């Protein structure tokens, strides 16, 4: 029914010469017709986009807030950067240039993605890959463990800690290129990488300029569960206080 309704919408857009207003559903309708997809196959594609675009971003944002609550020195550093880049008015919406200048917040997001990334991805090589001692034959299934790669002590100075300085420019320059893949890579990499990062920056900038986050959780005592990505089990428990009313709890 949803797809039939959007077929009508497509005709309306076409009649009004408003093809620039196309959204994801419009593209999905075209894809369904081009590849002769069933209603179920098209619905699964729509579900994949909703989960990838909402669930992963919300889980990562919640993880970052818990990390900043557990490590107030990093939260304060992010807050001071916000004051410098955006100002102290929590109602200001950051511009693209301001978001680009949030270097410390960017490092915090990247470090959270290192720790709370998808656990692994599957890939199938189309030709033999010679690794010297081993050869990966074409058609085999590769199980690439991103979470292990992101905690390999050969590449990370503090593999089991929340350490945003992993993403200082000099630290990045000293690491091999292929040891950080929170969004996967190549033609099958996440198409929402830029969008997801911008959404998290916008949300975190707004929240951290208005609220301070505290928690009784301890990093070394956290327990985890496996989902699309690694998640903290038991929820993301924080106390939230207005920065201009620090004695007043919000939640």
C-alpha positions as CSV (number, residue, x, y, z in Angstrom):
1,X,0.0,0.0,0.0
2,X,2.8,2.4,0.9
3,X,4.5,1.8,-2.4
4,X,1.2,2.2,-4.4
5,X,0.7,5.6,-2.6
6,X,4.1,6.7,-3.5
7,X,3.5,5.8,-7.1
8,X,0.8,8.4,-7.1
9,X,3.2,10.8,-5.4
10,X,5.7,10.2,-8.1
11,X,3.2,11.0,-10.8
12,X,2.3,14.2,-9.0
13,X,6.0,15.3,-8.7
14,X,6.5,14.5,-12.4
15,X,3.4,16.5,-13.4
16,X,4.6,19.5,-11.4
17,X,8.2,19.2,-12.6
18,X,9.4,18.7,-9.1
19,X,11.8,15.8,-9.6
20,X,14.3,17.6,-7.3
21,X,12.0,16.9,-4.4
22,X,12.5,13.1,-4.7
23,X,13.0,11.2,-1.4
24,X,14.1,7.7,-0.6
25,X,10.7,6.2,-1.1
26,X,10.6,7.7,-4.6
27,X,14.0,6.1,-5.4
28,X,12.8,2.8,-3.9
29,X,9.7,2.8,-6.2
30,X,12.0,3.2,-9.2
31,X,14.3,0.5,-7.9
32,X,11.4,-1.9,-7.4
33,X,10.2,-1.4,-11.0
34,X,13.7,-1.6,-12.5
35,X,14.7,-4.8,-10.7
36,X,11.3,-6.3,-10.5
37,X,11.4,-6.5,-6.7
38,X,8.5,-8.0,-4.8
39,X,6.6,-5.9,-2.2
40,X,8.5,-7.9,0.5
41,X,11.9,-7.3,-1.0
42,X,11.2,-3.5,-1.3
43,X,9.9,-3.4,2.3
44,X,13.1,-5.1,3.5
45,X,15.2,-2.5,1.8
46,X,13.2,0.3,3.5
47,X,13.6,-1.4,6.9
48,X,17.3,-1.7,6.4
49,X,17.6,2.0,5.8
50,X,15.5,2.9,8.8
51,X,17.5,0.6,11.1
52,X,20.8,1.7,9.7
53,X,19.9,5.4,9.8
54,X,18.2,5.5,13.2
55,X,19.3,2.6,15.5
56,X,23.1,2.8,14.9
57,X,23.2,6.6,15.3
58,X,21.1,6.6,18.4
59,X,23.1,3.8,20.0
60,X,26.4,5.5,19.2
61,X,25.2,8.8,20.5
62,X,24.0,7.2,23.8
63,X,27.3,5.5,24.1
64,X,29.2,8.8,23.7
65,X,27.0,10.5,26.4
66,X,27.8,7.6,28.8
67,X,31.5,7.9,28.0
68,X,31.5,11.6,28.6
69,X,29.6,11.1,31.8
70,X,32.2,8.6,33.0
71,X,35.1,10.8,31.9
72,X,34.2,14.4,32.9
73,X,37.5,15.7,31.7
74,X,36.6,14.8,28.1
75,X,33.1,16.2,28.6
76,X,34.5,19.5,29.8
77,X,37.0,19.6,26.9
78,X,34.1,19.1,24.5
79,X,32.0,21.8,26.3
80,X,34.8,24.3,26.2
81,X,35.3,23.7,22.5
82,X,31.5,24.3,22.0
83,X,31.8,27.6,23.8
84,X,34.7,28.6,21.5
85,X,33.2,27.4,18.3
86,X,29.4,28.1,18.8
87,X,29.0,30.2,21.9
88,X,27.1,29.6,25.1
89,X,23.6,29.9,23.7
90,X,22.2,26.3,23.6
91,X,19.5,27.3,21.1
92,X,22.0,28.2,18.3
93,X,22.0,25.6,15.5
94,X,25.7,25.1,14.4
95,X,26.6,25.9,10.8
96,X,28.5,23.6,8.6
97,X,31.7,25.5,9.2
98,X,31.2,25.3,12.9
99,X,30.6,21.6,12.8
100,X,33.8,21.2,10.8
101,X,35.7,23.1,13.5
102,X,34.6,20.8,16.3
103,X,37.9,18.9,16.3
104,X,37.7,17.5,19.8
105,X,34.1,16.4,19.5
106,X,35.1,14.7,16.2
107,X,37.8,12.7,18.0
108,X,35.4,11.7,20.7
109,X,32.9,10.4,18.1
110,X,35.6,8.5,16.2
111,X,36.8,6.9,19.5
112,X,33.3,5.8,20.4
113,X,32.9,4.3,17.0
114,X,36.2,2.4,17.5
115,X,34.8,0.8,20.6
116,X,31.2,0.4,19.7
117,X,31.4,-0.5,16.1
118,X,29.6,-3.3,14.2
119,X,31.3,-6.5,15.4
120,X,32.1,-7.8,11.9
121,X,31.3,-7.7,8.2
122,X,31.2,-10.5,5.6
123,X,32.8,-10.2,2.2
124,X,33.3,-12.5,-0.8
125,X,36.4,-11.9,-3.0
126,X,35.8,-12.1,-6.7
127,X,39.4,-13.3,-7.3
128,X,42.2,-15.0,-5.4
129,X,44.0,-12.8,-2.9
130,X,47.6,-13.6,-2.3
131,X,48.6,-12.8,1.3
132,X,52.0,-14.4,1.0
133,X,51.7,-17.2,3.5
134,X,48.0,-17.7,2.7
135,X,45.8,-17.3,-0.4
136,X,42.2,-16.4,-0.1
137,X,40.4,-18.2,-2.9
138,X,37.7,-16.4,-5.0
139,X,34.2,-17.1,-3.8
140,X,35.2,-17.8,-0.2
141,X,33.4,-16.1,2.7
142,X,35.5,-13.6,4.7
143,X,34.5,-12.8,8.2
144,X,36.3,-9.6,9.0
145,X,36.2,-8.9,12.8
146,X,36.1,-5.1,13.0
147,X,35.9,-5.1,16.8
148,X,39.1,-7.1,17.1
149,X,40.9,-4.9,14.6
150,X,39.8,-1.8,16.5
151,X,41.4,-3.2,19.7
152,X,44.6,-4.6,18.2
153,X,47.5,-3.3,20.4
154,X,49.7,-3.1,17.3
155,X,47.7,-0.1,16.1
156,X,46.2,1.4,19.2
157,X,48.2,2.8,22.1
158,X,45.3,2.4,24.6
159,X,43.3,-0.4,22.9
160,X,40.9,-1.1,25.8
161,X,40.4,2.5,27.0
162,X,38.3,5.4,25.9
163,X,41.1,7.5,24.5
164,X,40.1,10.2,22.0
165,X,43.8,11.1,21.4
166,X,43.9,8.0,19.2
167,X,42.6,10.4,16.6
168,X,45.1,13.2,16.9
169,X,46.5,13.8,13.4
170,X,50.0,12.5,14.3
171,X,48.5,9.3,15.8
172,X,46.5,8.7,12.6
173,X,49.6,9.3,10.5
174,X,51.5,6.6,12.4
175,X,48.8,3.9,11.9
176,X,48.3,1.7,8.8
177,X,45.4,2.9,6.7
178,X,43.4,-0.3,7.0
179,X,42.9,-0.6,10.7
180,X,39.8,1.5,11.3
181,X,36.5,0.6,9.6
182,X,33.5,1.6,11.7
183,X,31.5,2.2,8.5
184,X,33.2,-0.6,6.5
185,X,34.9,0.7,3.3
186,X,34.8,0.5,-0.4
187,X,31.7,0.3,-2.7
188,X,29.9,-1.6,0.1
189,X,30.8,0.9,2.8
190,X,28.0,2.7,4.7
191,X,26.4,5.3,2.4
192,X,25.3,7.2,5.5
193,X,28.8,7.8,7.0
194,X,28.8,11.6,6.5
195,X,25.1,12.0,7.4
196,X,25.4,9.9,10.5
197,X,28.5,11.8,11.7
198,X,26.8,15.2,11.1
199,X,23.7,14.1,12.9
200,X,25.7,13.0,15.9
201,X,27.7,16.2,16.0
202,X,24.6,18.4,15.8
203,X,22.8,16.4,18.6
204,X,25.8,16.2,20.9
205,X,26.7,19.9,20.4
206,X,23.1,20.9,21.3
207,X,22.9,18.6,24.3
208,X,26.3,19.4,25.8
209,X,25.8,23.1,25.5
210,X,22.6,22.8,27.5
211,X,23.2,19.9,29.9
212,X,25.9,18.2,31.9
213,X,25.8,14.4,32.1
214,X,26.8,12.3,35.1
215,X,26.7,8.6,35.8
216,X,27.6,6.0,38.4
217,X,28.6,3.5,35.8
218,X,32.3,2.5,35.7
219,X,34.1,1.9,32.5
220,X,35.9,-1.3,33.6
221,X,32.7,-2.7,35.0
222,X,30.5,-2.3,31.9
223,X,28.9,-5.4,30.4
224,X,28.0,-5.7,26.8
225,X,25.5,-7.3,24.4
226,X,25.9,-8.1,20.7
227,X,23.5,-6.5,18.2
228,X,24.1,-4.7,15.0
229,X,27.0,-3.1,16.9
230,X,28.4,-3.6,20.4
231,X,26.0,-2.2,22.9
232,X,26.2,-1.5,26.7
233,X,23.8,-4.0,28.4
234,X,21.5,-2.6,31.1
235,X,20.9,0.7,29.4
236,X,22.7,4.1,29.2
237,X,22.1,5.3,32.7
238,X,22.9,9.0,33.2
239,X,21.8,11.9,35.3
240,X,21.2,15.0,33.3
241,X,21.5,18.5,34.8
242,X,20.9,22.0,33.3
243,X,24.2,23.8,33.0
244,X,22.6,27.0,34.2
245,X,20.8,25.1,37.0
246,X,23.3,22.5,38.0
247,X,21.5,21.6,41.2
248,X,18.4,20.7,39.2
249,X,18.2,17.2,37.8
250,X,16.4,16.7,34.5
251,X,16.4,12.9,34.5
